[in-house]
Amino acid sequence: MALARAVISGFVKRDPQVTTTQNNMDLKIASFPVTVDDNSDDVLRVVAFGSLADSVGNSVKSGNKVVVEGINMVKKHVKPN
């Protein structure tokens, strides 16, 4: 897995999904897809944690233009033979 700092500007494709972990920490997690172009099929998944997840869940809606700064995690997917 590679890590890199990223700044993304784009459009929210779907309202954020906010969940809470089931362990003792009760950590809130918000996840939502962002596209660079409103008509693009290329989607980047954005995840926020804790109090930021609460803010995202309350204020971010589908179609909003957002600017996101954070760590870009790239996972390599390998198809099984």
PyMOL commands that place a pseudoatom at each C-alpha (Angstrom):
pseudoatom trace, name=CA, resn=MET, resi=1, chain=A, elem=C, hetatm=0, pos=[0.000, 0.000, 0.000]
pseudoatom trace, name=CA, resn=ALA, resi=2, chain=A, elem=C, hetatm=0, pos=[1.326, 3.441, -0.946]
pseudoatom trace, name=CA, resn=LEU, resi=3, chain=A, elem=C, hetatm=0, pos=[0.581, 6.631, 1.008]
pseudoatom trace, name=CA, resn=ALA, resi=4, chain=A, elem=C, hetatm=0, pos=[0.681, 10.164, -0.361]
pseudoatom trace, name=CA, resn=ARG, resi=5, chain=A, elem=C, hetatm=0, pos=[-0.722, 13.553, 0.655]
pseudoatom trace, name=CA, resn=ALA, resi=6, chain=A, elem=C, hetatm=0, pos=[-3.583, 14.631, -1.611]
pseudoatom trace, name=CA, resn=VAL, resi=7, chain=A, elem=C, hetatm=0, pos=[-5.903, 17.567, -2.221]
pseudoatom trace, name=CA, resn=ILE, resi=8, chain=A, elem=C, hetatm=0, pos=[-9.073, 16.664, -4.118]
pseudoatom trace, name=CA, resn=SER, resi=9, chain=A, elem=C, hetatm=0, pos=[-11.646, 19.094, -5.500]
pseudoatom trace, name=CA, resn=GLY, resi=10, chain=A, elem=C, hetatm=0, pos=[-14.810, 17.584, -6.894]
pseudoatom trace, name=CA, resn=PHE, resi=11, chain=A, elem=C, hetatm=0, pos=[-18.472, 16.725, -6.543]
pseudoatom trace, name=CA, resn=VAL, resi=12, chain=A, elem=C, hetatm=0, pos=[-20.108, 14.425, -3.979]
pseudoatom trace, name=CA, resn=LYS, resi=13, chain=A, elem=C, hetatm=0, pos=[-21.831, 11.574, -5.859]
pseudoatom trace, name=CA, resn=ARG, resi=14, chain=A, elem=C, hetatm=0, pos=[-23.912, 10.225, -2.932]
pseudoatom trace, name=CA, resn=ASP, resi=15, chain=A, elem=C, hetatm=0, pos=[-24.889, 11.407, 0.550]
pseudoatom trace, name=CA, resn=PRO, resi=16, chain=A, elem=C, hetatm=0, pos=[-22.305, 10.325, 3.151]
pseudoatom trace, name=CA, resn=GLN, resi=17, chain=A, elem=C, hetatm=0, pos=[-22.894, 7.105, 5.063]
pseudoatom trace, name=CA, resn=VAL, resi=18, chain=A, elem=C, hetatm=0, pos=[-22.133, 7.628, 8.764]
pseudoatom trace, name=CA, resn=THR, resi=19, chain=A, elem=C, hetatm=0, pos=[-21.552, 4.552, 10.915]
pseudoatom trace, name=CA, resn=THR, resi=20, chain=A, elem=C, hetatm=0, pos=[-20.270, 3.921, 14.435]
pseudoatom trace, name=CA, resn=THR, resi=21, chain=A, elem=C, hetatm=0, pos=[-17.760, 1.228, 15.347]
pseudoatom trace, name=CA, resn=GLN, resi=22, chain=A, elem=C, hetatm=0, pos=[-19.058, -1.621, 17.493]
pseudoatom trace, name=CA, resn=ASN, resi=23, chain=A, elem=C, hetatm=0, pos=[-16.127, -1.733, 19.915]
pseudoatom trace, name=CA, resn=ASN, resi=24, chain=A, elem=C, hetatm=0, pos=[-15.635, 0.286, 23.113]
pseudoatom trace, name=CA, resn=MET, resi=25, chain=A, elem=C, hetatm=0, pos=[-14.384, 3.346, 21.229]
pseudoatom trace, name=CA, resn=ASP, resi=26, chain=A, elem=C, hetatm=0, pos=[-17.718, 4.236, 19.532]
pseudoatom trace, name=CA, resn=LEU, resi=27, chain=A, elem=C, hetatm=0, pos=[-15.787, 5.954, 16.743]
pseudoatom trace, name=CA, resn=LYS, resi=28, chain=A, elem=C, hetatm=0, pos=[-17.929, 7.591, 14.045]
pseudoatom trace, name=CA, resn=ILE, resi=29, chain=A, elem=C, hetatm=0, pos=[-16.901, 7.043, 10.421]
pseudoatom trace, name=CA, resn=ALA, resi=30, chain=A, elem=C, hetatm=0, pos=[-18.298, 8.908, 7.394]
pseudoatom trace, name=CA, resn=SER, resi=31, chain=A, elem=C, hetatm=0, pos=[-17.696, 7.661, 3.856]
pseudoatom trace, name=CA, resn=PHE, resi=32, chain=A, elem=C, hetatm=0, pos=[-18.692, 9.246, 0.546]
pseudoatom trace, name=CA, resn=PRO, resi=33, chain=A, elem=C, hetatm=0, pos=[-17.663, 9.123, -3.131]
pseudoatom trace, name=CA, resn=VAL, resi=34, chain=A, elem=C, hetatm=0, pos=[-16.197, 12.169, -4.916]
pseudoatom trace, name=CA, resn=THR, resi=35, chain=A, elem=C, hetatm=0, pos=[-15.656, 12.683, -8.651]
pseudoatom trace, name=CA, resn=VAL, resi=36, chain=A, elem=C, hetatm=0, pos=[-13.376, 15.324, -10.133]
pseudoatom trace, name=CA, resn=ASP, resi=37, chain=A, elem=C, hetatm=0, pos=[-15.847, 15.982, -12.967]
pseudoatom trace, name=CA, resn=ASP, resi=38, chain=A, elem=C, hetatm=0, pos=[-19.603, 16.024, -12.309]
pseudoatom trace, name=CA, resn=ASN, resi=39, chain=A, elem=C, hetatm=0, pos=[-20.199, 13.606, -15.215]
pseudoatom trace, name=CA, resn=SER, resi=40, chain=A, elem=C, hetatm=0, pos=[-17.207, 11.341, -14.603]
pseudoatom trace, name=CA, resn=ASP, resi=41, chain=A, elem=C, hetatm=0, pos=[-17.355, 7.660, -13.703]
pseudoatom trace, name=CA, resn=ASP, resi=42, chain=A, elem=C, hetatm=0, pos=[-13.953, 7.869, -11.961]
pseudoatom trace, name=CA, resn=VAL, resi=43, chain=A, elem=C, hetatm=0, pos=[-14.774, 7.875, -8.258]
pseudoatom trace, name=CA, resn=LEU, resi=44, chain=A, elem=C, hetatm=0, pos=[-12.533, 8.496, -5.255]
pseudoatom trace, name=CA, resn=ARG, resi=45, chain=A, elem=C, hetatm=0, pos=[-13.722, 7.227, -1.875]
pseudoatom trace, name=CA, resn=VAL, resi=46, chain=A, elem=C, hetatm=0, pos=[-13.354, 9.732, 0.973]
pseudoatom trace, name=CA, resn=VAL, resi=47, chain=A, elem=C, hetatm=0, pos=[-13.436, 8.644, 4.636]
pseudoatom trace, name=CA, resn=ALA, resi=48, chain=A, elem=C, hetatm=0, pos=[-13.616, 10.926, 7.695]
pseudoatom trace, name=CA, resn=PHE, resi=49, chain=A, elem=C, hetatm=0, pos=[-13.347, 9.919, 11.371]
pseudoatom trace, name=CA, resn=GLY, resi=50, chain=A, elem=C, hetatm=0, pos=[-14.542, 11.207, 14.754]
pseudoatom trace, name=CA, resn=SER, resi=51, chain=A, elem=C, hetatm=0, pos=[-15.992, 14.711, 15.086]
pseudoatom trace, name=CA, resn=LEU, resi=52, chain=A, elem=C, hetatm=0, pos=[-15.165, 15.408, 11.437]
pseudoatom trace, name=CA, resn=ALA, resi=53, chain=A, elem=C, hetatm=0, pos=[-17.409, 12.459, 10.489]
pseudoatom trace, name=CA, resn=ASP, resi=54, chain=A, elem=C, hetatm=0, pos=[-20.251, 14.127, 12.438]
pseudoatom trace, name=CA, resn=SER, resi=55, chain=A, elem=C, hetatm=0, pos=[-19.724, 17.408, 10.568]
pseudoatom trace, name=CA, resn=VAL, resi=56, chain=A, elem=C, hetatm=0, pos=[-19.594, 15.618, 7.214]
pseudoatom trace, name=CA, resn=GLY, resi=57, chain=A, elem=C, hetatm=0, pos=[-22.804, 13.706, 7.990]
pseudoatom trace, name=CA, resn=ASN, resi=58, chain=A, elem=C, hetatm=0, pos=[-24.618, 16.920, 8.915]
pseudoatom trace, name=CA, resn=SER, resi=59, chain=A, elem=C, hetatm=0, pos=[-23.406, 19.231, 6.167]
pseudoatom trace, name=CA, resn=VAL, resi=60, chain=A, elem=C, hetatm=0, pos=[-22.258, 17.300, 3.067]
pseudoatom trace, name=CA, resn=LYS, resi=61, chain=A, elem=C, hetatm=0, pos=[-24.929, 16.253, 0.567]
pseudoatom trace, name=CA, resn=SER, resi=62, chain=A, elem=C, hetatm=0, pos=[-24.985, 14.663, -2.882]
pseudoatom trace, name=CA, resn=GLY, resi=63, chain=A, elem=C, hetatm=0, pos=[-24.067, 17.185, -5.586]
pseudoatom trace, name=CA, resn=ASN, resi=64, chain=A, elem=C, hetatm=0, pos=[-22.082, 19.480, -3.250]
pseudoatom trace, name=CA, resn=LYS, resi=65, chain=A, elem=C, hetatm=0, pos=[-18.714, 20.702, -4.478]
pseudoatom trace, name=CA, resn=VAL, resi=66, chain=A, elem=C, hetatm=0, pos=[-16.039, 19.856, -1.897]
pseudoatom trace, name=CA, resn=VAL, resi=67, chain=A, elem=C, hetatm=0, pos=[-12.306, 20.257, -1.383]
pseudoatom trace, name=CA, resn=VAL, resi=68, chain=A, elem=C, hetatm=0, pos=[-10.745, 17.436, 0.631]
pseudoatom trace, name=CA, resn=GLU, resi=69, chain=A, elem=C, hetatm=0, pos=[-7.194, 17.320, 1.988]
pseudoatom trace, name=CA, resn=GLY, resi=70, chain=A, elem=C, hetatm=0, pos=[-5.679, 14.223, 3.525]
pseudoatom trace, name=CA, resn=ILE, resi=71, chain=A, elem=C, hetatm=0, pos=[-3.740, 11.051, 2.943]
pseudoatom trace, name=CA, resn=ASN, resi=72, chain=A, elem=C, hetatm=0, pos=[-4.302, 9.164, -0.299]
pseudoatom trace, name=CA, resn=MET, resi=73, chain=A, elem=C, hetatm=0, pos=[-4.057, 5.418, 0.231]
pseudoatom trace, name=CA, resn=VAL, resi=74, chain=A, elem=C, hetatm=0, pos=[-3.608, 3.377, -2.937]
pseudoatom trace, name=CA, resn=LYS, resi=75, chain=A, elem=C, hetatm=0, pos=[-4.362, -0.328, -2.696]
pseudoatom trace, name=CA, resn=LYS, resi=76, chain=A, elem=C, hetatm=0, pos=[-3.264, -2.728, -5.370]
pseudoatom trace, name=CA, resn=HIS, resi=77, chain=A, elem=C, hetatm=0, pos=[-5.991, -5.191, -6.299]
pseudoatom trace, name=CA, resn=VAL, resi=78, chain=A, elem=C, hetatm=0, pos=[-4.902, -8.531, -7.701]
pseudoatom trace, name=CA, resn=LYS, resi=79, chain=A, elem=C, hetatm=0, pos=[-7.402, -10.779, -9.458]
pseudoatom trace, name=CA, resn=PRO, resi=80, chain=A, elem=C, hetatm=0, pos=[-7.274, -14.378, -8.268]
pseudoatom trace, name=CA, resn=ASN, resi=81, chain=A, elem=C, hetatm=0, pos=[-6.305, -16.934, -10.938]
for i in range(1, 81): cmd.bond("trace and resi %d" % i, "trace and resi %d" % (i + 1))
show_as sticks, trace
zoom trace
